[in-house]
Amino acid sequence: MKKLALLFSLATLAGCSVSNQVETLIPENAVVKNKTTEGYTDRFKNIYDDFKDYPITCDKDCYPPSPVIECSAEMQNCAFTGSNPTIAINAGFSVQWLGHASFKINTSNGQQFLFDPVSEDFDWPVNWAFSLVSDISRTPNATLTQSELAETDAIMYSHIHYDHFKKDDLSHIGQNSEFLTPLGFADHFPNDGYKITEMAWYSSKQVGEVNVHFVPANHFSSRIMVPFIHEDHDATLWGGWVLEHQGKKLFFAGDTGYSPHFKDIASKYGNMDVCLIPIASYHSEEHPKWYRKVHTTPEDALIAAADLNCKVMIPWGYGNSSWQMGDKTSHSALFRLMHMYKKMNSNIPLHVLNEGESVKL
């Protein structure tokens, strides 16, 4: 009988899920903007929701050939072949671009962080649905081994969109790392023992020796399964991240359009040493104003880098492992960036990566 009771107890324990540990950070100095929309209250909104005074816009001849980008077709399936400038800023960050918005960051003290890790394509069944109605798909990006994943101290997500958060990846990442997310995010995790901290804009959390700050972006959120159903529109917050270690700071913008929030971030945290800023998904013949509102053009990204006083800017969002959502081709955004960098006479050092490449800064 004792043996049967023991077996029953073990089976019961094995069948029970382990509850997630969820912490919510909304300190007094945090910023949360709410709105009422589509009949739902307490939806999040951008700080500068009506901003539209973009300083510079390329309006013609924006994609000239570049001698430092080699492609197999016109601006498609390309590689950056140029030489990046030598940048000796001793910031103590090692940056690996895994593709699209996914980055692995290592600090000089041996800590490791991941931004928006997404492997392969969208979660099922969205990837299946997209395959039926469009050609939006993704070439697999650089992936991390299980041993590399096990070394991760914290994973930061910028927002809930499918190309930035993939539920299927959580089981591969495991429960040993902390997850730092925008407000409203924890409900999208399986209840399986994950340690999640939901954060408001301008809230901070210490992870080892690194202080992690959640900062504003100019974007939106939704994770709908059925088109035109608005129950989850802007129900979770969105934003970017700042890693601060020994006085050095690395900024990850997340998906964002240009607005004065970049100057606000610099005013609050000071100049940024390393800036990871998107340059893609801004192009739309049908909705050009809306696309630019939520995604930076290459010239917007350069203005943002100047607002942040970046010592080096690493662009992302283009590439052979992108979904080409709101882009002419896989590398059109990079062609435009190289053109506008010269036209604007930018003094922000650029370091251009191909997917999978790393740099120590």
Order of alpha helices (4+ residues) and beta strands (2+ residues): alpha-beta-beta-beta-beta-beta-beta-beta-beta-alpha-alpha-beta-alpha-beta-beta-beta-beta-beta-beta-alpha-beta-alpha-alpha-beta-alpha-beta
